Amino acid sequence: MMEDTYYQLEEALVQGFQTPEEYQAYKELKEHYEEVTGDYSFSKRELTSQLEIALQNHRGMDFEDHEKRGVFGLSSKS
C-alpha cells in the first residue's frame, strides 16, 4: 500500500503541478505517507530544491556588503 503511495508521490514530482489543487493533493498524500512510514525524504527533497533555487537566485551576491548595511539584522552596535 505505502509502496504505491511512494510511487504516486514520485510521479507527482516528476510531472509537476499545474494547479494549486494538484499541489494540495500532493501535499496531503505526502503528509499521510510521512506520518505512516516516518520517511521524510519527499519533504527533504522539497527543502533541498528550495535551497538550490535560492542559491541560484543569489549567486554572486556580496553577502558581506549586505551584512554591513544591516540587511541581515545583525548590525554591530558597540
Secondary structure as UniProt FT lines:
FT   HELIX           2..15
FT   HELIX           20..37
FT   HELIX           41..57
FT   TURN            58..60
FT   HELIX           63..68
FT   TURN            69..72
//
